[in-house]
Amino acid sequence: MARSHSSRTSSDQPPLQVFAPLGDRPLLLALRALKLGDLLVAVPALKALARTFPDHAVVYAAPGWLAPIVRLVPGVRALLPTAGLDDPLEIAPGLVDIAANLHGNGQESRGLIAALQSRLVFRHAAPDGRIDAREPEWVDGMLERRRWARLVNAFGADACEDDVAIDIPHAPSSAPGAVVVHVGAFYGSRQWPVERFAAVAANLASSGERVVVTGGDSDLDRAAAVVREAGLGQHAMLAGRLALDGLAAQVAGSRLVISADTGAAHLASAYGIPSVVIFGPAPVEEWGPPPGPHVALTDASVRRGDAFAPDPDPALLAVDADAVLAAARDLLTSTPLAPPPHSSPPLAPLRHSRKSG
């Protein structure tokens, strides 16, 4: 390779993670230093950028723990580990030919993108006016998938907002054909009560469905309580046993996913798996699933809307177990059981790694 695509300035900053050879191709960097769901709603824009600029190597700037899923996005060739917006991007000015601000429209993200000194920049218009006549105005309350598709399309891309599909990982599904009850959530505002998850899981298991419970390392107590209260047995406890690509493989091979509005629900959308998604602080109109076998449940009239609150949003609590069960049964009845995409070996040893909530 004739030139280096990484300019590390700190010994504790991981280098560029390359998924496919970059060679001497010019770089196109997309900034979105957020979580799993944020990545998955940006997939339509990322895929369109890769199609529109086939001679460029698409680099995604986001937290390093997302690498197992970033490598599944068609067209994305590398990840630049980026924990947030506090520090400059670890790549030399002038090295990125095209930059796309898929993070937001605040001063911090705009500043990081400007520091790259790129030839072409995809961004929304600043509050004080446009730098490029193609820059669209920022619109509050827009569906997130549409927001980023609209942005790249303003510059000549061909994004379809519902083009959310990603590749299936090589990791096998631990429980093919199971109903996945995902109890995880990064913040308390999206934590549907344990006893309701357990009631749903117990009811589905009693009707003959194989039910497994997933979640991140921080969700182990909640997941264990659901398994115990639902009487599922320890074979159903997958929380804390799946790395991020293992969770993706499990969702891809599942029959149904039941989750709050979090990364697992967006994975279900990415793989076209039927899902029941319980919304709390986030509006369905902004973060809801694409058309397909998905049901979003909430009560917007009581939404508090504080995503970082320590306790569940009232819009989430307004959804009871009976409503989730009814939606789940409708989906299970109307969606034929598809063969799993992978065979199922024994569970891997316990692994601890960053996962979506």
C-alpha positions in Angstrom: 0.0 0.0 0.0 1.5 3.3 -1.1 0.1 5.4 1.6 -1.1 5.0 5.2 -4.8 5.6 5.9 -4.3 5.9 9.7 -2.6 8.7 11.6 -2.5 7.6 15.2 -1.6 10.3 17.7 -2.3 8.5 20.9 -1.0 5.1 22.1 -4.3 4.1 23.6 -6.3 4.9 20.4 -6.9 1.7 18.3 -5.8 1.8 14.7 -8.1 1.8 11.7 -9.9 -1.5 11.5 -9.8 -2.7 7.9 -12.4 -5.2 6.7 -11.4 -5.2 3.0 -8.2 -4.0 1.3 -8.1 -0.2 0.8 -5.1 -0.1 -1.6 -4.7 3.4 -3.0 -8.4 4.1 -3.3 -9.5 7.6 -2.1 -11.3 7.6 1.2 -14.9 8.4 1.9 -15.5 8.8 5.7 -19.0 8.8 7.3 -19.2 10.0 10.9 -21.8 8.6 13.2 -20.1 8.0 16.6 -23.2 6.5 18.2 -24.7 3.1 19.1 -25.9 0.0 17.3 -29.4 1.2 16.4 -27.9 4.5 15.1 -25.7 2.5 12.8 -28.5 0.3 11.5 -30.8 3.3 10.6 -27.8 4.8 8.7 -27.4 1.6 6.6 -29.5 2.9 3.6 -27.3 6.0 3.4 -24.0 4.0 3.8 -25.0 1.5 1.1 -25.9 4.4 -1.3 -22.6 6.1 -0.7 -20.7 2.9 -1.5 -22.7 2.5 -4.8 -22.4 6.1 -5.8 -18.7 6.3 -5.2 -17.5 2.8 -6.2 -13.9 3.9 -6.6 -13.7 5.1 -3.0 -13.1 3.1 0.2 -16.0 3.8 2.6 -14.8 4.2 6.2 -17.3 4.4 9.1 -16.3 6.5 12.1 -18.0 5.1 15.2 -17.2 3.3 18.5 -14.8 0.4 18.0 -17.1 -2.2 19.7 -19.4 -1.9 16.7 -16.9 -3.5 14.4 -18.6 -6.9 14.2 -21.7 -5.3 12.8 -20.0 -2.6 10.7 -18.2 -5.3 8.7 -21.6 -6.7 7.8 -22.8 -3.4 6.1 -22.3 -3.9 2.3 -19.8 -1.5 0.9 -18.2 -0.4 4.2 -14.5 -1.4 4.1 -13.1 -0.1 7.4 -14.0 1.3 10.8 -12.2 4.3 12.4 -12.8 3.8 16.1 -14.4 7.0 17.4 -15.8 7.0 20.9 -17.6 10.4 20.6 -17.1 14.0 19.5 -14.7 15.2 22.2 -11.5 14.4 20.4 -10.4 15.0 16.8 -10.7 12.1 14.4 -7.6 10.0 14.3 -6.9 10.6 10.6 -4.7 13.2 8.9 -6.3 16.3 7.4 -6.5 16.1 3.7 -6.5 12.3 3.6 -10.3 11.9 3.4 -11.5 12.9 -0.1 -15.3 12.8 0.7 -16.8 13.2 4.2 -20.4 12.7 5.3 -21.8 14.0 8.5 -24.3 11.3 9.4 -24.0 12.1 13.1 -26.1 15.3 13.4 -25.9 19.0 12.7 -24.3 20.5 15.8 -21.1 22.4 16.1 -19.1 19.4 17.4 -19.8 17.1 14.5 -19.6 19.9 12.0 -16.2 20.8 13.4 -14.8 17.3 13.3 -15.9 17.0 9.6 -14.4 20.4 8.7 -11.1 19.5 10.3 -10.7 16.7 7.7 -10.3 19.3 4.9 -12.2 17.1 2.5 -12.8 18.0 -1.2 -16.5 17.2 -0.9 -18.7 17.2 2.3 -22.2 15.8 2.7 -23.8 17.8 5.5 -27.0 19.6 6.4 -27.2 23.4 6.1 -25.8 25.3 9.0 -28.2 27.6 11.0 -26.4 30.6 9.4 -26.6 29.4 5.9 -25.3 26.9 3.3 -21.7 26.4 2.3 -22.8 24.1 -0.6 -26.1 24.9 -2.4 -27.0 21.2 -2.2 -27.1 21.1 1.6 -30.7 20.3 2.7 -32.3 22.1 5.7 -32.3 20.1 9.0 -35.9 19.0 9.7 -36.8 18.1 13.3 -38.9 15.0 13.9 -38.0 13.3 10.6 -37.7 9.5 10.4 -34.0 8.8 11.0 -33.6 6.5 8.0 -35.2 9.1 5.8 -33.1 11.9 7.2 -29.8 10.3 6.2 -31.1 9.0 2.9 -32.4 12.4 2.1 -29.0 14.0 2.9 -26.9 11.8 0.7 -29.5 11.9 -2.1 -29.3 15.7 -2.1 -25.7 15.2 -3.3 -26.6 12.8 -6.0 -26.8 9.4 -4.3 -29.6 6.9 -4.7 -30.5 5.9 -1.2 -33.8 4.1 -0.5 -34.7 4.7 3.2 -36.0 1.1 3.6 -32.9 -0.6 2.2 -31.8 -1.7 5.7 -30.5 -5.3 5.0 -27.1 -6.2 6.2 -25.1 -9.4 5.7 -25.6 -12.4 8.1 -22.4 -13.1 10.2 -20.5 -16.3 9.9 -21.2 -17.0 13.5 -23.9 -19.6 13.8 -27.3 -19.1 15.5 -27.3 -20.6 19.0 -31.0 -21.4 18.9 -32.4 -21.5 15.3 -36.1 -20.9 15.0 -36.5 -19.5 18.5 -38.4 -16.6 19.8 -35.9 -14.0 21.0 -37.0 -12.0 24.1 -34.4 -9.2 24.3 -34.4 -7.5 27.7 -31.5 -5.2 27.1 -31.6 -1.4 27.0 -28.7 1.0 27.7 -30.9 3.4 29.7 -33.7 2.8 32.3 -36.1 4.8 30.1 -36.4 1.8 27.8 -36.4 -1.0 30.3 -39.8 -2.7 30.0 -40.6 -4.4 33.4 -39.1 -7.9 34.0 -42.4 -9.4 35.1 -44.0 -8.4 31.8 -41.2 -10.0 29.7 -41.5 -13.1 31.9 -45.3 -13.3 31.4 -44.8 -13.1 27.6 -42.0 -15.6 27.6 -43.9 -18.1 29.8 -47.0 -17.9 27.6 -45.2 -18.4 24.4 -43.1 -21.3 25.8 -46.3 -23.0 27.1 -47.7 -22.9 23.6 -44.7 -24.8 22.2 -42.4 -22.0 21.1 -38.7 -22.2 21.9 -37.9 -19.0 23.8 -34.5 -17.6 24.5 -33.6 -14.5 26.5 -30.8 -12.1 25.3 -29.2 -9.0 26.6 -25.9 -7.3 27.2 -23.5 -7.9 30.2 -25.3 -5.1 32.1 -28.6 -6.9 31.6 -27.7 -10.2 33.3 -29.8 -9.8 36.4 -32.9 -8.8 34.4 -32.4 -11.6 32.0 -31.9 -14.2 34.7 -35.0 -13.0 36.4 -37.0 -13.4 33.2 -35.7 -16.9 32.7 -36.5 -17.8 36.3 -39.9 -16.3 36.5 -40.9 -17.7 33.1 -39.7 -21.2 34.1 -37.6 -21.5 30.9 -34.5 -23.3 32.3 -30.9 -22.2 31.9 -30.7 -23.4 28.3 -32.8 -20.3 27.5 -30.3 -17.9 29.1 -28.2 -16.3 26.2 -27.6 -12.9 27.8 -23.9 -12.5 28.4 -23.1 -15.5 26.2 -23.2 -13.8 22.8 -20.7 -11.5 21.3 -22.2 -8.8 19.1 -22.0 -10.9 15.9 -23.5 -13.8 17.8 -26.5 -11.7 18.7 -26.9 -10.7 15.1 -26.7 -14.4 14.1 -29.3 -15.3 16.7 -31.7 -12.6 15.5 -31.1 -13.5 11.8 -32.0 -17.1 12.6 -35.0 -16.5 14.9 -38.7 -16.8 14.4 -39.7 -13.6 16.2 -38.0 -10.9 18.2 -39.6 -9.1 21.1 -37.7 -6.1 22.4 -37.8 -2.5 23.5 -36.7 0.1 20.9 -33.1 -0.9 20.9 -30.3 -2.5 18.8 -31.9 -5.9 18.7 -35.1 -4.5 17.2 -33.1 -2.8 14.5 -31.3 -6.1 13.8 -34.7 -7.7 13.3 -35.5 -5.1 10.7 -32.2 -5.6 9.0 -32.9 -9.3 8.6 -36.6 -9.1 7.9 -37.4 -11.0 11.1 -40.9 -10.4 12.5 -40.7 -8.2 15.6 -42.7 -6.7 18.3 -41.0 -3.4 19.4 -42.1 -1.6 22.6 -41.4 2.2 22.3 -40.9 4.5 25.2 -39.0 7.9 25.0 -38.4 7.7 21.3 -41.2 8.5 18.8 -42.2 5.7 16.5 -42.5 8.3 13.7 -38.7 8.9 14.0 -37.3 5.5 15.0 -39.9 3.0 13.9 -39.2 -0.1 11.8 -39.6 -0.2 8.0 -42.6 -1.8 6.4 -42.7 -5.5 7.0 -43.6 -8.0 9.7 -43.0 -5.5 12.5 -45.4 -4.2 15.1 -44.6 -1.0 17.2 -46.4 -0.6 20.5 -46.5 2.5 22.6 -48.8 5.2 24.0 -47.5 8.5 22.6 -50.0 10.5 24.7 -48.1 9.8 27.9 -44.6 9.9 26.5 -42.1 11.8 28.7 -39.4 11.6 26.1 -36.3 11.7 28.3 -34.1 9.1 26.7 -31.6 9.2 29.6 -34.0 8.9 32.5 -33.2 6.1 35.0 -36.8 4.8 35.1 -39.1 3.5 32.3 -40.9 6.1 30.2 -44.7 6.1 30.8 -45.2 5.4 27.0 -43.3 2.1 27.6 -45.2 1.3 30.7 -48.5 1.8 29.0 -47.9 -1.3 26.9 -48.9 -4.4 28.9 -48.0 -8.0 28.4 -51.4 -8.9 26.8 -50.8 -6.3 24.0 -47.3 -7.8 23.3 -48.7 -11.3 23.3 -51.5 -10.4 21.0 -49.1 -8.8 18.5 -46.6 -11.7 18.8 -49.3 -14.3 18.2 -50.6 -12.4 15.1 -47.0 -12.4 13.7 -46.3 -16.0 14.5 -49.6 -17.1 12.8 -49.2 -14.9 9.7 -45.5 -15.5 9.1 -44.4 -19.0 7.9 -41.6 -20.6 9.7 -38.5 -20.2 7.5 -35.5 -22.6 7.6 -32.7 -21.2 9.8 -29.7 -19.6 7.9 -27.2 -21.6 10.0 -26.9 -24.9 11.7 -26.5 -24.8 15.5 -23.4 -26.1 17.3 -23.2 -26.2 21.1 -23.0 -22.8 22.8 -19.6 -21.2 22.9 -17.9 -20.6 26.3 -18.9 -17.5 28.2 -17.6 -14.4 26.6 -17.7 -10.8 27.9 -17.7 -8.1 25.3 -19.5 -4.9 24.5 -23.0 -5.5 23.1 -26.0 -3.5 22.3 -28.5 -2.8 25.0 
